[in-house]
């Protein structure tokens, strides 16, 4: 449930920030007449995201065992690729995001109402599709209960509340630190999804070694215990992973964390030398 909540919070806040920047720009520019176009684009993006999630679920439910395992593996690997790209993209562009969006909206306003709808749609649809794919991949590795849906709903609701508070200037939050810490947690979640994707490939007989275990800590981490279920649901940590799963988890997690924690390079321009007085 925590992993689903984190996905909803992180992705939802990114989308909420995008919408709040667009709305604030139109309000301050005295272009409130274009707000319905923004909300139309947002609604279309949400509908597309929900439809995409439903399509993933429907497709998985109508495949045979091998096909379903292969489909789950592909969606898991795609989710890892997208969430990794999103984490590093937001880390690099978070500070300039507001100005970039205002520039694009200015261009869209000059082109007409349809361009505003498309611009708002594209800005939110990316986050929505990523959310649907990542949530689907995370849930496939968790228990089949309603808790993941509750988690992502609470995460999205929290993101809307935070975004509204930021828009009204009633809430102040260090977004750089927020995206850094949630990025670290999402890397752990993505490592678990990657591990689960390798397990699916083994279930589909694409990779060998399904019964070759790296270790067995079932005695210390019972699968039916609350903490075992918590680690499995949050980070997909299981007490008896195969060698392929364990290696995949380490191979993704270690270099990704290292690159994420490296200090960012700040581009500087050489200072102009003033002539001596």
C-alpha positions, -999 to +999 in steps of 0.1 A: +000+000+000+029+024+008+044+018-027+011+027-043+007+057-021+042+069-030+035+064-067+002+084-065+019+111-044+049+116-065+033+114-100+002+132-088+022+161-074+041+165-106+008+167-126-007+190-100+023+214-101+020+215-139-017+224-137-012+249-110+015+267-130-007+268-161-037+282-140-016+308-122-001+320-155-035+325-170-049+342-139-020+366-136-021+372-174-058+381-172-066+352-195-092+334-173-113+328-204-088+301-213-092+281-181-119+259-195-095+248-222-069+238-196-094+218-176-106+202-209-071+190-216-066+178-180-099+158-181-089+142-214-055+133-200-071+117-169-096+098-191-067+085-213-047+074-182-077+055-167-084+039-200-047+028-204-048+013-169-080-006-178-065-018-210-035-032-192-057-050-167-080-064-194-051-076-215-034-094-186-067-110-176-073-125-210-039-141-216-028-177-209-003-183-181+028-180-202+015-150-221+004-133-189+038-138-173+055-124-204+031-095-205+037-087-169+075-089-174+073-064-204+051-039-185+074-042-154+105-035-174+088-006-192+077+008-159+113+007-146+126+025-177+099+052-174+102+058-137+140+059-139+139+084-167+112+105-148+133+106-116+164+119-133+145+142-156+127+159-126+160+160-107+176+179-136+147+202-147+126+208-115+140+244-110+133+255-146+100+236-149+078+266-142+095+289-167+094+262-194+057+256-189+049+294-190+069+297-223+050+268-239+017+282-227+025+316-242+031+300-275-001+279-272-021+311-265-009+327-297-020+296-317-055+294-303-078+276-279-072+241-293-034+245-288-041+253-251-062+221-247-034+201-264-007+217-243-025+210-210-034+174-222+002+166-231+016+181-199-007+159-177-010+128-200+027+119-196+024+118-158-009+099-160+003+072-184+035+068-162+013+065-131-010+038-148+020+018-160+040+020-128+009+012-106+000-018-128+036-031-126+037-026-088+004-042-081+012-073-102+039-081-076+017-074-046-012-093-031-045-091-049-064-069-024-080-034-026-051-019-005-031-008-036-061+011-050-067+028-016-030+037-015-028+053-049-061+071-043-048+085-010-015+095-027-033+113-055-056+131-030-026+142-009-009+155-040-040+176-049-041+190-014-004+199-015-007+214-050-037+235-039-019+247-008+011+257-029-011+275-054-028+295-026+005+302-010-009+286+022+018+259+022+055+261+017+075+230+008+111+225-004+103+208-037+140+200-043+142+180-011+107+165-017+116+152-051+150+140-039+136+119-010+107+106-030+131+098-059+152+077-035+121+058-024+109+053-059+143+039-069+138+012-042+103+006-056+117+004-091+144-021-081+116-043-067+096-040-099+127-049-119+133-079-097+097-090-102+100-085-140+130-110-139+108-134-120+081-131-146+106-139-174+116-170-154+080-180-150+075-176-188+106-198-193+125-170-210+152-170-183+164-201-164+170-207-127+135-202-113+143-228-085+179-218-080+176-196-049+202-170-038+192-174-001+163-185+021+154-163+051+118-176+054+124-183+091+135-147+098+111-131+073+079-152+071+058-143+041+026-143+062+040-119+088+030-082+088+066-071+082+071-097+055+040-085+037+051-049+043+085-054+027+070-075-002+043-049-009+066-018-006+099-030-021+091-065-035+116-080-011+109-117-007+124-143+017+134-167-011+145-150-043+162-167-071+198-159-081+186-140-111+162-119-091+188-111-064+214-101-091+188-080-110+179-061-078+215-053-070+225-045-106+197-019-109+198-005-074+235+002-068+244+021-100+211+040-101+215+052-065+251+062-072+242+083-102+212+098-084+233+108-054+261+123-074+261+161-071+247+178-102+270+198-124+260+234-126+268+251-159+286+283-153+296+310-178+330+326-175+327+360-158+335+389-179+367+407-168+362+443-161+388+467-174+411+482-147+402+516-136 
